[in-house]
Amino acid sequence: MLRKHLLRPLIASAVIFMPLSGIAEETAVEITEDQSAIESSPQIQQELPLQDLRTFTEIFERIRSSYVEEVDDKTLFNNAIKGMLNSLDPHSSYLQEEDFSDLQENTSGKFGGLGIEVGMENGLVRVITPIDDTPAQRAGIRTGDLIVSLDGEPVMGLSLSDAVELMRGQPGTPITLEVRRKGESDLLSFTIERAEIKVASVRTEMLDGEIGYVRLTQFQENTGTELQEALRAWKEDTNLNGVILDMRNNPGGVLQAAVVVVDTFISEGLIVYTEGRSPMSDVRYEARAETLMPDIPIVVLINGGSASASEIVAGALQDHSRAVIVGTQSFGKGSVQTVLPVSETAAVKLTTARYFTPDGRSIQAQGIVPDIVVEQSEVTPSEQQYYKESDLPGHLENPDGEVTLNNGPKSNEENKSDDLIRRDFQLYEAHTLLRGVTILSPKTSKSSATAE
């Protein structure tokens, strides 16, 4: 059974970074070699379970002296810390030098590997989502695929971090994945060349009917700014009729970036709030009055691969009745991780709070339920032929003359837009919905809209 969390994401989700300074008093532990001093201190006896510490020390010494192979003390201590954090929840972990560096790279949108978000299911690695325009996505890896082997080495028995390490490597080097896919009787084999993954968090395209399509692949530090720049350009150049915000298979990212995205579309009220045991974990994010697009119709697309920060955006816009949510139920990650550095090269990634939508909904293990549920499928136009009144011999002519349909040749951009919609049923439904809203909305000229 799949654990309903992102166990070891290749991208950070709803992460807050804390500086090294300012946390020393919370994390520092005084260690003394005088056992009697420890036992005689009422404060330490109250705070530290001495019998459990003795048991830990005894087991530590047994491993050092009796394990079949020699293990150095540093490795034992690091593994003990990892075990302590990993047992809390799937998102808390001990980040040593390489892991800490990876997390910082991921939030900036640049990292090495194949470009997939993974979790663990029954000993196998499950693909949560392939990231757009990466080697994995181009090779045909799909959400829900189960990775059985990596370069011939069975995944069963490996930890998720070990499997991730095997998938990482120097750009240009190949790796072969054997995959079990629902509906396929045989294993599928993919040989994928590793690459330096530079994920563009915001991609845009203008669809038919002057409807802007925005694809948010993840939430990086500059995602909100990039989104606003794209919307300003559309606002200046077109009579923008609506926006489709596509966050399908978006695993999350930086919490503050999600707040900026919501703030782009609402001008007042709560966006999201967090609650935890520490007073520092209780934070509320409010919208600002200066809003770029307070009135433009919005449809938000989500699915089971939409998690964390993308759920914050969908939940806030839904609670404010600011957007129609279309697609399938989201992943359901409603916790916030804080990165607490403990040295220059290591940190603790600790779950410190739960986040809630403006109406007080917790997304944890529930997700966002769309306003309109649309399963993914292909758009297949019918080829049926109908006779019209104008085809009948001797029909009366229309006094206003013939109506000419706009069936002339289309530009490359228009053909690209049509092809995008035709291949994606959920996007097709979102586009159709916004076209309907546009028809019913009062017409506003570009000049008057710009004057606002």
ZITAFEN-V685542 format. One record per residue. RES is the residue in one small letter. D_CENTER is the distance of its C-alpha to the mean C-alpha in Angstrom with 1 decimal. Layout:
RES|D_CENTER, RES|D_CENTER
//
This chain:
m|21.4, l|17.7, r|16.7, k|14.2, h|11.9, l|9.9, l|13.2, r|13.0, p|9.6, l|10.4, i|7.8, a|8.3, s|6.4, a|8.7, v|11.4, i|14.8, f|17.3, m|20.9, p|24.0, l|26.4, s|29.2, g|29.3, i|28.1, a|31.2, e|33.0, e|30.3, t|29.8, a|33.3, v|35.5, e|39.2, i|40.6, t|44.3, e|46.6, d|49.1, q|48.4, s|51.0, a|49.3, i|46.1, e|48.0, s|50.1, s|47.3, p|46.6, q|43.4, i|42.0, q|43.4, q|41.4, e|38.1, l|38.3, p|39.1, l|41.9, q|42.7, d|39.1, l|39.2, r|42.5, t|41.0, f|38.1, t|40.7, e|42.8, i|40.1, f|39.1, e|42.7, r|43.2, i|40.3, r|41.8, s|45.3, s|44.9, y|41.8, v|42.9, e|41.4, e|41.4, v|38.2, d|38.1, d|37.5, k|34.4, t|32.6, l|33.6, f|32.5, n|29.0, n|28.6, a|29.8, i|27.3, k|24.4, g|25.8, m|26.2, l|22.5, n|21.1, s|23.3, l|21.8, d|18.4, p|15.8, h|13.9, s|17.1, s|18.6, y|21.3, l|20.3, q|23.3, e|23.9, e|21.9, d|18.9, f|19.1, s|19.5, d|16.4, l|14.2, q|15.9, e|15.5, n|11.8, t|11.3, s|13.9, g|12.4, k|15.1, f|15.7, g|17.8, g|17.4, l|16.5, g|12.8, i|11.4, e|8.9, v|11.7, g|13.2, m|16.9, e|19.0, n|22.8, g|23.2, l|21.3, v|17.9, r|15.7, v|13.2, i|9.9, t|9.1, p|11.0, i|9.6, d|11.8, d|15.2, t|15.3, p|18.2, a|16.5, q|15.5, r|19.0, a|20.7, g|19.6, i|17.2, r|15.5, t|13.1, g|15.4, d|17.6, l|19.3, i|20.4, v|24.0, s|25.3, l|24.6, d|27.7, g|29.8, e|28.9, p|27.8, v|24.5, m|26.2, g|27.3, l|24.8, s|22.4, l|18.7, s|19.2, d|22.2, a|20.6, v|17.9, e|20.8, l|22.6, m|19.9, r|19.9, g|23.0, q|24.9, p|23.8, g|26.2, t|26.8, p|26.2, i|24.9, t|25.6, l|23.3, e|24.9, v|22.7, r|23.5, r|22.3, k|23.1, g|26.1, e|27.3, s|30.4, d|30.2, l|27.7, l|26.1, s|26.4, f|24.3, t|25.5, i|22.8, e|23.7, r|21.5, a|20.6, e|19.4, i|15.8, k|15.5, v|12.3, a|13.2, s|10.4, v|12.7, r|14.9, t|17.6, e|20.5, m|23.4, l|24.1, d|27.5, g|28.8, e|27.3, i|23.8, g|21.1, y|18.0, v|14.9, r|11.9, l|8.9, t|7.1, q|5.1, f|7.0, q|10.1, e|13.4, n|14.9, t|12.3, g|14.4, t|17.6, e|16.9, l|16.0, q|19.2, e|21.3, a|20.4, l|21.3, r|24.5, a|25.6, w|25.3, k|27.1, e|29.9, d|30.4, t|29.9, n|30.5, l|26.9, n|26.9, g|23.3, v|19.6, i|17.1, l|13.5, d|11.4, m|7.8, r|8.3, n|6.4, n|3.3, p|1.6, g|2.7, g|6.0, v|9.5, l|10.7, q|13.6, a|11.8, a|10.4, v|14.1, v|15.5, v|13.8, v|15.2, d|18.4, t|18.9, f|19.7, i|21.5, s|24.6, e|25.2, g|24.1, l|21.5, i|17.8, v|16.5, y|18.5, t|18.2, e|20.9, g|22.0, r|25.3, s|25.6, p|26.7, m|24.3, s|21.4, d|22.6, v|21.1, r|21.1, y|19.6, e|21.9, a|21.8, r|24.4, a|27.2, e|26.8, t|24.2, l|23.7, m|23.3, p|24.5, d|25.9, i|24.3, p|23.2, i|19.5, v|17.8, v|14.1, l|12.8, i|10.4, n|10.7, g|10.4, g|7.2, s|5.5, a|4.8, s|6.1, a|6.3, s|5.8, e|8.3, i|10.4, v|10.9, a|11.8, g|13.9, a|15.7, l|16.6, q|17.8, d|19.9, h|21.5, s|22.3, r|21.0, a|19.0, v|19.4, i|16.3, v|16.7, g|15.4, t|14.9, q|13.9, s|10.3, f|9.4, g|11.0, k|9.7, g|12.0, s|13.0, v|13.0, q|13.9, t|16.6, v|17.7, l|21.5, p|23.5, v|26.6, s|28.1, e|27.6, t|25.8, a|24.2, a|22.1, v|21.0, k|17.4, l|18.3, t|16.8, t|18.9, a|17.9, r|16.5, y|15.2, f|16.8, t|16.7, p|19.9, d|21.9, g|21.3, r|19.0, s|17.1, i|13.9, q|14.4, a|15.1, q|15.7, g|12.7, i|13.4, v|16.3, p|16.7, d|20.0, i|20.8, v|19.8, v|19.7, e|19.3, q|18.7, s|21.9, e|24.0, v|26.1, t|29.7, p|32.3, s|35.6, e|38.7, q|41.1, q|44.0, y|45.5, y|48.9, k|49.2, e|52.2, s|52.6, d|53.2, l|56.3, p|59.7, g|61.4, h|58.4, l|58.8, e|57.2, n|54.7, p|56.6, d|53.6, g|53.5, e|50.9, v|47.2, t|45.6, l|42.0, n|39.8, n|39.6, g|40.4, p|38.7, k|35.1, s|33.7, n|31.2, e|28.4, e|29.3, n|29.5, k|26.1, s|24.7, d|26.7, d|25.5, l|21.8, i|22.5, r|24.9, r|22.5, d|19.7, f|21.2, q|18.3, l|18.4, y|22.2, e|22.3, a|20.2, h|22.5, t|25.5, l|24.6, l|24.4, r|27.6, g|29.3, v|28.3, t|29.6, i|32.9, l|33.4, s|32.5, p|35.4, k|35.8, t|35.3, s|36.7, k|34.7, s|37.3, s|37.2, a|33.4, t|33.4, a|36.2, e|34.0
//
